[in-house]
Amino acid sequence: MQNFLRLIKISAPILLLLFVAACSNPLRQAPPPSFGEIRVVGVLPILVDADSIIEHPARDEVVKLLQRHNSGQEARLVKAMEKTDRFFDVRPVSGTPGQFFGWLLDGGEWGGPVGKEFRSYRFHPGVVKQLAGGAAADALLAVVLQGVKQPAKQWDRTGFHYLEADFNLIQAVAILVDGEGRIQWQGVVPLDPPFLFLQHPDFDAAYYNRSEQVPVRFLTLSGLDLALTEGKRSLFSIGNENDPYHRLAAGVAEELKSFNFSGRKADKHN
């Protein structure tokens, strides 16, 4: 009995040290909060914010063009997110994009640092709860294409010259909202180049006019249409880096993959 008590006295400090060491182990994480509890994500069809800053001579046609090309592209988001192994299951949520935008989103506001502005969005909690429940999902992922005018760099065809200026372009904002309508993550999907340029620098015009001033012109509708179908027109469309929807899906997946359990970006993006 005395030996047993002596063993307890000796073992207690050792157990305490082991407990402290385990808690201080950087590889050991505390139970994750709300973001970590999201196991199943429902992916909405890609939306277009027609009220954003889409400056183009054929503005309405550009909106329709984006809406048409967005159709079915949520499947790429689902596939890319599945590859991250971040969630137990990722599934598409069927519906009409126009209906989702007016029914699900509760307006938005512009913000962000100068030169990187974007429009953030709010959601109707009741609608979120209904959609998430119908999809048996813990959260919903919404990706919204929005127009903006921002400084950017575009290169000429040779790759030797470029122009830095303010261009009208389309960027993507992704939002992860939990089943109660609380936004867990929202931000611009960092793509380089942006999802779609609506303007381009006319280096040839500057060359033939012997001018150092490079004019900026709008892409035609047919040019935008071809830009959005870049992947479909390539023999190597799978993983085509020129395909804006491939780049978008990869960008969203990378952002979610690099998110830590505290709801903040991992150190490599700070």
Beta strands, then each sheet from edge to edge (+ up, - down):
strand 1: 40-43
strand 2: 47-49
strand 3: 89-92
strand 4: 105-111
strand 5: 118-123
strand 6: 139-155
strand 7: 162-178
strand 8: 183-188
strand 9: 196-197
strand 10: 199-201
strand 11: 216-218
sheet 1: 2+ 6+ 1+ 3+
sheet 2: 2+ 6+ 7- 8+
sheet 3: 2+ 6+ 7- 9+
sheet 4: 4+ 5-
sheet 5: 10+ 11-
end
